[in-house]
Amino acid sequence: MKKNIFKFISKVNKKVLPSYSKQQLDLQKATNLQKAIIGWKLWVTKKTLNQ
């Protein structure tokens, strides 16, 4: 059940949130908002894979 929820959230993130790897964003120059988005996407990915 939880895995399905995180898979859905992951798909929504992919459609809505920007991809910083495609933009070749330098993490040292990232704003706090960009870092928060990266952290959110990382957390959701980790939860999806661990369930």
Order of alpha helices (4+ residues) and beta strands (2+ residues): alpha-alpha
